[in-house]
Amino acid sequence: MQLRLISWFFITLNFMEYIGSQHASRVRRQGRMHPNVSQGCQGGCATCSDYNGCLSCKPRLFFVLERIGMKQIGVCLSSCPSGYYGTRYPDINKCAKCKADCDTCFTKNFCTKCKSGFYLYSGKCLEKCPDGLEANNHTMECTSIVHCEASEWSPWSPCTKKGKTCGFKRGNEVRVREIVQHPSAKGNPCPPTSESRKCIVQRKRCQKEGKGKKNREEKRKKPNKDESKETRQESKGRAARRQNREQRENNSKTQPKKRKAPNKEQDLAPVDTAH
């Protein structure tokens, strides 16, 4: 019984020594792989080395390798740079590279922006758009072809000729419509927005009352020179006649009145004495 206990004691002791030697060798191996590993890194790194930069990142940061000449340096970023997309794993978050024709992407197989010379369509970068679509050089995307659309015609305008609605028998009338949707590059062009046709109306004279009134008013404001002379002469004549009449009336008042001579025939008439 004692021999059995002693044997178990030595077996346990040897096993503990084996575990300790394995841990020490692992630490020595890591020290040889990363001789300058540091726990006090900056820039979001959890662990780093002087030669390789970041070896692991802090939580929620993405690990990406940047090439500097012939050397690759690990960096930790809050979001992946252009041309990369982020993938999250339980132990590390990494930035993976997009496809060669893709500038930015959501995943490896879904591009959100293409490089120059390619057009985006359903997450893919194409050199030529499919049938029924056209290339938009402004957005660099394949978009639907848009045709022109116009509104309904307006009613025909009144019959006119040279801007007038009177003084003629044959004229023209016009109707118009508006463009509701302008076409894209490959869309159908827009139709005409106006059209005219000949029309016949009952001839009627143009009224000139406005012009006649205006001319009369102008004449009143600006009298004719001949008329003004006549009116001045007439006024002078009336004043002279009035002055002569007043002078005669004054003379008649100042001169004494003449007695009337007795009628001789009345004096010589016989007196009737018969009663």
CYANA upper distance limits for C-alpha pairs under 8 A (distance plus 0.5 A):
  1 MET  CA      5 LEU  CA      6.96
  2 GLN  CA      6 ILE  CA      6.68
  3 LEU  CA      7 SER  CA      6.69
  4 ARG  CA      8 TRP  CA      6.84
  5 LEU  CA      9 PHE  CA      6.75
  6 ILE  CA     10 PHE  CA      6.96
  7 SER  CA     11 ILE  CA      6.73
  8 TRP  CA     12 THR  CA      6.68
  9 PHE  CA     13 LEU  CA      6.72
 10 PHE  CA     14 ASN  CA      6.65
 11 ILE  CA     15 PHE  CA      6.79
 12 THR  CA     16 MET  CA      6.86
 13 LEU  CA     17 GLU  CA      6.89
 14 ASN  CA     18 TYR  CA      6.76
 15 PHE  CA     19 ILE  CA      6.90
 16 MET  CA     20 GLY  CA      6.79
 17 GLU  CA     21 SER  CA      6.70
 18 TYR  CA     22 GLN  CA      6.80
 19 ILE  CA     23 HIS  CA      6.89
 20 GLY  CA     24 ALA  CA      6.75
 21 SER  CA     25 SER  CA      6.69
 22 GLN  CA     26 ARG  CA      6.75
 23 HIS  CA     27 VAL  CA      6.81
 24 ALA  CA     28 ARG  CA      6.71
 25 SER  CA     29 ARG  CA      6.56
 26 ARG  CA     30 GLN  CA      6.73
 27 VAL  CA     31 GLY  CA      6.60
 28 ARG  CA     32 ARG  CA      6.76
 29 ARG  CA     33 MET  CA      6.85
 30 GLN  CA     34 HIS  CA      6.53
 30 GLN  CA     35 PRO  CA      8.19
 31 GLY  CA     35 PRO  CA      5.40
 31 GLY  CA     36 ASN  CA      8.49
 31 GLY  CA     37 VAL  CA      8.46
 34 HIS  CA     49 SER  CA      7.48
 35 PRO  CA     49 SER  CA      8.41
 36 ASN  CA     48 CYS  CA      8.41
 36 ASN  CA     49 SER  CA      5.61
 36 ASN  CA     50 ASP  CA      6.69
 36 ASN  CA     51 TYR  CA      8.44
 37 VAL  CA     47 THR  CA      7.20
 37 VAL  CA     48 CYS  CA      6.10
 37 VAL  CA     49 SER  CA      5.26
 37 VAL  CA     50 ASP  CA      8.20
 38 SER  CA     47 THR  CA      6.35
 38 SER  CA     48 CYS  CA      6.11
 38 SER  CA     49 SER  CA      6.75
 39 GLN  CA     46 ALA  CA      7.11
 39 GLN  CA     47 THR  CA      5.73
 39 GLN  CA     48 CYS  CA      7.61
 40 GLY  CA     46 ALA  CA      8.20
 40 GLY  CA     47 THR  CA      7.88
 41 CYS  CA     45 CYS  CA      6.09
 41 CYS  CA     46 ALA  CA      6.93
 41 CYS  CA     47 THR  CA      6.70
 41 CYS  CA     48 CYS  CA      6.60
 41 CYS  CA     54 CYS  CA      8.47
 43 GLY  CA     75 VAL  CA      8.43
 43 GLY  CA     76 CYS  CA      7.47
 44 GLY  CA     57 CYS  CA      6.49
 44 GLY  CA     58 LYS  CA      6.24
 44 GLY  CA     61 LEU  CA      7.80
 44 GLY  CA     76 CYS  CA      6.10
 44 GLY  CA     77 LEU  CA      7.80
 45 CYS  CA     54 CYS  CA      5.87
 45 CYS  CA     55 LEU  CA      7.71
 45 CYS  CA     56 SER  CA      6.41
 45 CYS  CA     57 CYS  CA      4.95
 45 CYS  CA     58 LYS  CA      6.34
 45 CYS  CA     75 VAL  CA      7.82
 45 CYS  CA     76 CYS  CA      6.55
 46 ALA  CA     54 CYS  CA      7.94
 46 ALA  CA     55 LEU  CA      7.94
 46 ALA  CA     56 SER  CA      5.78
 46 ALA  CA     57 CYS  CA      5.19
 46 ALA  CA     58 LYS  CA      5.56
 47 THR  CA     54 CYS  CA      6.53
 47 THR  CA     55 LEU  CA      5.81
 47 THR  CA     56 SER  CA      5.74
 47 THR  CA     57 CYS  CA      7.47
 48 CYS  CA     52 ASN  CA      7.69
 48 CYS  CA     53 GLY  CA      5.74
 48 CYS  CA     54 CYS  CA      4.65
 48 CYS  CA     55 LEU  CA      5.31
 48 CYS  CA     56 SER  CA      7.42
 49 SER  CA     53 GLY  CA      5.61
 49 SER  CA     54 CYS  CA      7.02
 49 SER  CA     55 LEU  CA      7.57
 51 TYR  CA     73 ILE  CA      8.39
 52 ASN  CA     72 GLN  CA      7.50
 52 ASN  CA     73 ILE  CA      5.64
 52 ASN  CA     74 GLY  CA      6.71
 53 GLY  CA     73 ILE  CA      5.79
 53 GLY  CA     74 GLY  CA      5.56
 53 GLY  CA     75 VAL  CA      7.20
 54 CYS  CA     73 ILE  CA      7.72
 54 CYS  CA     74 GLY  CA      5.13
 54 CYS  CA     75 VAL  CA      5.86
 54 CYS  CA     76 CYS  CA      7.45
 55 LEU  CA     74 GLY  CA      6.90
 56 SER  CA     63 PHE  CA      7.49
 56 SER  CA     76 CYS  CA      8.38
 56 SER  CA     92 ILE  CA      8.09
 57 CYS  CA     61 LEU  CA      6.57
 57 CYS  CA     62 PHE  CA      7.44
 57 CYS  CA     63 PHE  CA      6.75
 57 CYS  CA     76 CYS  CA      6.23
 57 CYS  CA     92 ILE  CA      8.01
 58 LYS  CA     76 CYS  CA      8.43
 60 ARG  CA     78 SER  CA      7.78
 60 ARG  CA     93 ASN  CA      7.71
 61 LEU  CA     76 CYS  CA      6.46
 61 LEU  CA     77 LEU  CA      6.02
 61 LEU  CA     78 SER  CA      5.49
 61 LEU  CA     79 SER  CA      7.82
 61 LEU  CA     93 ASN  CA      7.07
 62 PHE  CA     76 CYS  CA      5.92
 62 PHE  CA     77 LEU  CA      5.71
 62 PHE  CA     78 SER  CA      6.64
 62 PHE  CA     79 SER  CA      7.00
 62 PHE  CA     80 CYS  CA      7.31
 62 PHE  CA     86 GLY  CA      7.59
 62 PHE  CA     92 ILE  CA      8.17
 62 PHE  CA     93 ASN  CA      5.30
 62 PHE  CA     94 LYS  CA      5.57
 62 PHE  CA     95 CYS  CA      6.67
 63 PHE  CA     74 GLY  CA      7.30
 63 PHE  CA     75 VAL  CA      6.38
 63 PHE  CA     76 CYS  CA      5.26
 63 PHE  CA     77 LEU  CA      7.16
 63 PHE  CA     92 ILE  CA      8.08
 63 PHE  CA     93 ASN  CA      6.51
 63 PHE  CA     94 LYS  CA      5.27
 63 PHE  CA     95 CYS  CA      6.69
 64 VAL  CA     74 GLY  CA      6.27
 64 VAL  CA     75 VAL  CA      6.08
 64 VAL  CA     76 CYS  CA      6.95
 64 VAL  CA     77 LEU  CA      8.16
 64 VAL  CA     80 CYS  CA      8.26
 64 VAL  CA     94 LYS  CA      6.63
 64 VAL  CA     95 CYS  CA      5.85
 64 VAL  CA     96 ALA  CA      8.27
 65 LEU  CA     72 GLN  CA      6.44
 65 LEU  CA     73 ILE  CA      5.97
 65 LEU  CA     74 GLY  CA      5.01
 65 LEU  CA     75 VAL  CA      6.78
 66 GLU  CA     72 GLN  CA      5.93
 66 GLU  CA     73 ILE  CA      5.75
 66 GLU  CA     74 GLY  CA      6.77
 66 GLU  CA     75 VAL  CA      7.64
 67 ARG  CA     71 LYS  CA      6.23
 67 ARG  CA     72 GLN  CA      4.86
 67 ARG  CA     73 ILE  CA      6.83
 68 ILE  CA     72 GLN  CA      6.44
 68 ILE  CA     73 ILE  CA      7.69
 79 SER  CA     86 GLY  CA      7.96
 80 CYS  CA     84 TYR  CA      6.27
 80 CYS  CA     85 TYR  CA      6.45
 80 CYS  CA     86 GLY  CA      6.52
 80 CYS  CA     95 CYS  CA      6.29
 81 PRO  CA     85 TYR  CA      8.32
 82 SER  CA    103 ASP  CA      7.00
 82 SER  CA    104 THR  CA      6.10
 83 GLY  CA     97 LYS  CA      6.43
 83 GLY  CA     98 CYS  CA      5.81
 83 GLY  CA     99 LYS  CA      8.44
 83 GLY  CA    102 CYS  CA      7.40
 83 GLY  CA    103 ASP  CA      5.51
 83 GLY  CA    104 THR  CA      5.37
 83 GLY  CA    105 CYS  CA      7.43
 84 TYR  CA     95 CYS  CA      6.33
 84 TYR  CA     96 ALA  CA      5.78
 84 TYR  CA     97 LYS  CA      4.76
 84 TYR  CA     98 CYS  CA      5.70
 84 TYR  CA    104 THR  CA      7.14
 84 TYR  CA    105 CYS  CA      7.36
 85 TYR  CA     95 CYS  CA      5.93
 85 TYR  CA     96 ALA  CA      5.88
 85 TYR  CA     97 LYS  CA      6.85
 85 TYR  CA     98 CYS  CA      7.13
 85 TYR  CA    104 THR  CA      8.12
 85 TYR  CA    105 CYS  CA      6.58
 85 TYR  CA    106 PHE  CA      6.42
 85 TYR  CA    107 THR  CA      6.52
 85 TYR  CA    108 LYS  CA      7.91
 86 GLY  CA     93 ASN  CA      7.66
 86 GLY  CA     94 LYS  CA      6.36
 86 GLY  CA     95 CYS  CA      4.98
 86 GLY  CA     96 ALA  CA      6.73
 86 GLY  CA    107 THR  CA      8.35
 87 THR  CA     93 ASN  CA      6.34
 87 THR  CA     94 LYS  CA      5.96
 87 THR  CA     95 CYS  CA      6.77
 87 THR  CA     96 ALA  CA      7.76
 88 ARG  CA     92 ILE  CA      7.05
 88 ARG  CA     93 ASN  CA      4.88
 88 ARG  CA     94 LYS  CA      6.97
 89 TYR  CA     93 ASN  CA      6.09
 89 TYR  CA     94 LYS  CA      8.42
 96 ALA  CA    108 LYS  CA      8.49
 97 LYS  CA    108 LYS  CA      8.07
 98 CYS  CA    102 CYS  CA      6.62
 98 CYS  CA    103 ASP  CA      7.84
 98 CYS  CA    104 THR  CA      7.40
 98 CYS  CA    105 CYS  CA      6.63
 98 CYS  CA    107 THR  CA      7.99
 98 CYS  CA    108 LYS  CA      6.04
 98 CYS  CA    111 CYS  CA      8.34
 99 LYS  CA    108 LYS  CA      7.18
 99 LYS  CA    109 ASN  CA      8.38
101 ASP  CA    114 CYS  CA      6.67
101 ASP  CA    115 LYS  CA      6.16
101 ASP  CA    118 PHE  CA      7.79
101 ASP  CA    125 CYS  CA      6.98
102 CYS  CA    111 CYS  CA      6.47
102 CYS  CA    112 THR  CA      8.25
102 CYS  CA    113 LYS  CA      6.71
102 CYS  CA    114 CYS  CA      4.99
102 CYS  CA    115 LYS  CA      6.03
102 CYS  CA    125 CYS  CA      7.16
103 ASP  CA    111 CYS  CA      8.17
103 ASP  CA    112 THR  CA      8.26
103 ASP  CA    113 LYS  CA      5.91
103 ASP  CA    114 CYS  CA      5.47
103 ASP  CA    115 LYS  CA      5.60
104 THR  CA    111 CYS  CA      6.61
104 THR  CA    112 THR  CA      6.10
104 THR  CA    113 LYS  CA      5.64
104 THR  CA    114 CYS  CA      7.44
105 CYS  CA    109 ASN  CA      8.41
105 CYS  CA    110 PHE  CA      6.34
105 CYS  CA    111 CYS  CA      4.50
105 CYS  CA    112 THR  CA      5.41
105 CYS  CA    113 LYS  CA      7.25
106 PHE  CA    110 PHE  CA      6.19
106 PHE  CA    111 CYS  CA      6.57
106 PHE  CA    112 THR  CA      7.06
107 THR  CA    111 CYS  CA      7.52
109 ASN  CA    123 GLY  CA      7.85
109 ASN  CA    124 LYS  CA      8.07
110 PHE  CA    122 SER  CA      8.42
110 PHE  CA    123 GLY  CA      4.99
110 PHE  CA    124 LYS  CA      6.87
111 CYS  CA    120 LEU  CA      8.19
111 CYS  CA    123 GLY  CA      5.06
111 CYS  CA    124 LYS  CA      6.20
111 CYS  CA    125 CYS  CA      7.66
112 THR  CA    120 LEU  CA      7.92
112 THR  CA    123 GLY  CA      6.55
113 LYS  CA    120 LEU  CA      7.08
114 CYS  CA    118 PHE  CA      6.33
114 CYS  CA    119 TYR  CA      6.89
114 CYS  CA    120 LEU  CA      6.52
114 CYS  CA    125 CYS  CA      6.25
114 CYS  CA    140 MET  CA      8.16
117 GLY  CA    127 GLU  CA      7.11
118 PHE  CA    125 CYS  CA      6.03
118 PHE  CA    126 LEU  CA      5.73
118 PHE  CA    127 GLU  CA      5.30
118 PHE  CA    128 LYS  CA      8.08
118 PHE  CA    140 MET  CA      7.62
119 TYR  CA    125 CYS  CA      5.87
119 TYR  CA    126 LEU  CA      5.65
119 TYR  CA    127 GLU  CA      6.66
119 TYR  CA    128 LYS  CA      7.60
119 TYR  CA    129 CYS  CA      7.60
119 TYR  CA    135 ALA  CA      7.39
119 TYR  CA    140 MET  CA      5.45
119 TYR  CA    141 GLU  CA      5.21
119 TYR  CA    142 CYS  CA      6.58
120 LEU  CA    124 LYS  CA      6.13
120 LEU  CA    125 CYS  CA      5.22
120 LEU  CA    126 LEU  CA      6.88
120 LEU  CA    140 MET  CA      6.90
120 LEU  CA    141 GLU  CA      5.01
120 LEU  CA    142 CYS  CA      6.60
121 TYR  CA    125 CYS  CA      6.88
121 TYR  CA    126 LEU  CA      7.63
121 TYR  CA    129 CYS  CA      8.25
121 TYR  CA    141 GLU  CA      6.71
121 TYR  CA    142 CYS  CA      6.07
128 LYS  CA    135 ALA  CA      8.12
129 CYS  CA    133 LEU  CA      6.59
129 CYS  CA    134 GLU  CA      6.62
129 CYS  CA    135 ALA  CA      6.66
129 CYS  CA    142 CYS  CA      6.24
130 PRO  CA    134 GLU  CA      8.29
130 PRO  CA    142 CYS  CA      8.48
132 GLY  CA    144 SER  CA      7.32
132 GLY  CA    145 ILE  CA      7.31
133 LEU  CA    142 CYS  CA      6.48
133 LEU  CA    143 THR  CA      5.96
133 LEU  CA    144 SER  CA      5.29
133 LEU  CA    145 ILE  CA      6.22
134 GLU  CA    142 CYS  CA      6.02
134 GLU  CA    143 THR  CA      6.06
134 GLU  CA    144 SER  CA      6.81
134 GLU  CA    145 ILE  CA      6.64
134 GLU  CA    185 ALA  CA      8.32
134 GLU  CA    186 LYS  CA      7.51
135 ALA  CA    140 MET  CA      7.29
135 ALA  CA    141 GLU  CA      6.51
135 ALA  CA    142 CYS  CA      5.29
135 ALA  CA    143 THR  CA      6.96
136 ASN  CA    140 MET  CA      5.78
136 ASN  CA    141 GLU  CA      5.90
136 ASN  CA    142 CYS  CA      6.59
136 ASN  CA    143 THR  CA      7.10
137 ASN  CA    141 GLU  CA      7.80
145 ILE  CA    183 PRO  CA      8.50
145 ILE  CA    184 SER  CA      6.70
145 ILE  CA    185 ALA  CA      8.25
145 ILE  CA    186 LYS  CA      6.74
145 ILE  CA    187 GLY  CA      6.19
146 VAL  CA    182 HIS  CA      8.30
146 VAL  CA    183 PRO  CA      5.68
146 VAL  CA    184 SER  CA      5.60
146 VAL  CA    186 LYS  CA      8.06
146 VAL  CA    187 GLY  CA      5.66
146 VAL  CA    188 ASN  CA      8.27
147 HIS  CA    181 GLN  CA      8.03
147 HIS  CA    182 HIS  CA      7.59
147 HIS  CA    183 PRO  CA      5.08
147 HIS  CA    184 SER  CA      7.11
147 HIS  CA    186 LYS  CA      8.50
147 HIS  CA    187 GLY  CA      4.80
147 HIS  CA    188 ASN  CA      5.34
147 HIS  CA    189 PRO  CA      7.58
148 CYS  CA    179 ILE  CA      8.07
148 CYS  CA    180 VAL  CA      8.17
148 CYS  CA    181 GLN  CA      5.80
148 CYS  CA    182 HIS  CA      5.43
148 CYS  CA    183 PRO  CA      4.91
148 CYS  CA    184 SER  CA      8.48
148 CYS  CA    187 GLY  CA      7.28
148 CYS  CA    188 ASN  CA      6.34
148 CYS  CA    189 PRO  CA      6.40
148 CYS  CA    190 CYS  CA      5.70
149 GLU  CA    179 ILE  CA      6.63
149 GLU  CA    180 VAL  CA      5.90
149 GLU  CA    181 GLN  CA      5.33
149 GLU  CA    182 HIS  CA      7.29
149 GLU  CA    183 PRO  CA      8.32
149 GLU  CA    190 CYS  CA      7.51
150 ALA  CA    177 ARG  CA      7.38
150 ALA  CA    178 GLU  CA      6.23
150 ALA  CA    179 ILE  CA      4.92
150 ALA  CA    180 VAL  CA      5.62
150 ALA  CA    181 GLN  CA      7.38
150 ALA  CA    190 CYS  CA      7.92
150 ALA  CA    191 PRO  CA      8.11
151 SER  CA    177 ARG  CA      6.18
151 SER  CA    178 GLU  CA      5.91
151 SER  CA    179 ILE  CA      6.79
151 SER  CA    180 VAL  CA      6.66
152 GLU  CA    177 ARG  CA      6.52
152 GLU  CA    178 GLU  CA      8.33
153 TRP  CA    175 ARG  CA      7.04
153 TRP  CA    176 VAL  CA      6.22
153 TRP  CA    177 ARG  CA      5.41
154 SER  CA    175 ARG  CA      6.04
154 SER  CA    176 VAL  CA      6.03
154 SER  CA    177 ARG  CA      6.60
155 PRO  CA    175 ARG  CA      6.51
156 TRP  CA    173 GLU  CA      6.66
156 TRP  CA    174 VAL  CA      6.00
156 TRP  CA    175 ARG  CA      5.31
157 SER  CA    173 GLU  CA      5.81
157 SER  CA    174 VAL  CA      5.78
157 SER  CA    175 ARG  CA      6.67
158 PRO  CA    165 THR  CA      8.11
158 PRO  CA    173 GLU  CA      6.40
158 PRO  CA    174 VAL  CA      8.40
159 CYS  CA    165 THR  CA      6.97
159 CYS  CA    171 GLY  CA      6.28
159 CYS  CA    172 ASN  CA      5.88
159 CYS  CA    173 GLU  CA      5.29
159 CYS  CA    199 CYS  CA      6.73
159 CYS  CA    200 ILE  CA      8.16
159 CYS  CA    201 VAL  CA      7.85
160 THR  CA    164 LYS  CA      5.84
160 THR  CA    165 THR  CA      5.24
160 THR  CA    166 CYS  CA      8.14
160 THR  CA    171 GLY  CA      5.75
160 THR  CA    172 ASN  CA      6.06
160 THR  CA    173 GLU  CA      6.93
161 LYS  CA    165 THR  CA      7.06
161 LYS  CA    168 PHE  CA      7.76
161 LYS  CA    170 ARG  CA      8.18
161 LYS  CA    171 GLY  CA      5.41
161 LYS  CA    172 ASN  CA      6.89
166 CYS  CA    203 ARG  CA      7.42
166 CYS  CA    204 LYS  CA      6.13
166 CYS  CA    205 ARG  CA      6.52
166 CYS  CA    206 CYS  CA      5.86
167 GLY  CA    203 ARG  CA      6.71
167 GLY  CA    204 LYS  CA      6.11
167 GLY  CA    205 ARG  CA      5.60
167 GLY  CA    206 CYS  CA      6.17
168 PHE  CA    201 VAL  CA      8.35
168 PHE  CA    203 ARG  CA      5.95
168 PHE  CA    204 LYS  CA      7.63
169 LYS  CA    200 ILE  CA      6.19
169 LYS  CA    201 VAL  CA      5.74
169 LYS  CA    202 GLN  CA      6.40
169 LYS  CA    203 ARG  CA      5.34
170 ARG  CA    198 LYS  CA      7.64
170 ARG  CA    199 CYS  CA      6.30
170 ARG  CA    200 ILE  CA      5.09
170 ARG  CA    201 VAL  CA      6.93
171 GLY  CA    198 LYS  CA      6.29
171 GLY  CA    199 CYS  CA      5.77
171 GLY  CA    200 ILE  CA      6.83
171 GLY  CA    201 VAL  CA      8.36
172 ASN  CA    196 SER  CA      7.03
172 ASN  CA    197 ARG  CA      6.07
172 ASN  CA    198 LYS  CA      4.95
172 ASN  CA    199 CYS  CA      5.80
173 GLU  CA    196 SER  CA      6.08
173 GLU  CA    197 ARG  CA      6.18
173 GLU  CA    198 LYS  CA      6.93
173 GLU  CA    199 CYS  CA      6.97
174 VAL  CA    194 SER  CA      7.64
174 VAL  CA    195 GLU  CA      6.34
174 VAL  CA    196 SER  CA      4.84
174 VAL  CA    197 ARG  CA      7.21
175 ARG  CA    194 SER  CA      6.30
175 ARG  CA    195 GLU  CA      6.33
175 ARG  CA    196 SER  CA      7.04
176 VAL  CA    193 THR  CA      6.04
176 VAL  CA    194 SER  CA      4.75
176 VAL  CA    195 GLU  CA      7.16
177 ARG  CA    193 THR  CA      5.59
177 ARG  CA    194 SER  CA      6.91
178 GLU  CA    193 THR  CA      6.73
179 ILE  CA    190 CYS  CA      8.04
179 ILE  CA    193 THR  CA      8.03
182 HIS  CA    190 CYS  CA      7.84
183 PRO  CA    187 GLY  CA      5.53
183 PRO  CA    188 ASN  CA      6.88
183 PRO  CA    189 PRO  CA      6.89
183 PRO  CA    190 CYS  CA      7.84
208 LYS  CA    212 GLY  CA      6.76
209 GLU  CA    213 LYS  CA      6.59
210 GLY  CA    214 LYS  CA      6.64
211 LYS  CA    215 ASN  CA      6.62
212 GLY  CA    216 ARG  CA      6.67
213 LYS  CA    217 GLU  CA      6.62
214 LYS  CA    218 GLU  CA      6.66
215 ASN  CA    219 LYS  CA      6.60
216 ARG  CA    220 ARG  CA      6.69
217 GLU  CA    221 LYS  CA      6.69
218 GLU  CA    222 LYS  CA      6.37
219 LYS  CA    223 PRO  CA      5.93
219 LYS  CA    224 ASN  CA      7.98
223 PRO  CA    227 GLU  CA      7.56
223 PRO  CA    228 SER  CA      7.22
224 ASN  CA    228 SER  CA      6.65
225 LYS  CA    229 LYS  CA      6.77
226 ASP  CA    230 GLU  CA      6.83
227 GLU  CA    231 THR  CA      6.64
228 SER  CA    232 ARG  CA      6.69
229 LYS  CA    233 GLN  CA      6.73
230 GLU  CA    234 GLU  CA      6.57
231 THR  CA    235 SER  CA      6.61
232 ARG  CA    236 LYS  CA      6.69
233 GLN  CA    237 GLY  CA      6.63
234 GLU  CA    238 ARG  CA      6.68
235 SER  CA    239 ALA  CA      6.69
236 LYS  CA    240 ALA  CA      6.73
237 GLY  CA    241 ARG  CA      6.72
238 ARG  CA    242 ARG  CA      6.60
239 ALA  CA    243 GLN  CA      6.66
240 ALA  CA    244 ASN  CA      6.77
241 ARG  CA    245 ARG  CA      6.67
242 ARG  CA    246 GLU  CA      6.73
243 GLN  CA    247 GLN  CA      6.69
244 ASN  CA    248 ARG  CA      6.76
245 ARG  CA    249 GLU  CA      6.78
246 GLU  CA    250 ASN  CA      6.80
247 GLN  CA    251 ASN  CA      6.79
248 ARG  CA    252 SER  CA      6.65
249 GLU  CA    253 LYS  CA      6.93
250 ASN  CA    254 THR  CA      7.02
251 ASN  CA    255 GLN  CA      6.91
263 ASN  CA    267 ASP  CA      7.29
264 LYS  CA    268 LEU  CA      6.78
265 GLU  CA    269 ALA  CA      6.71
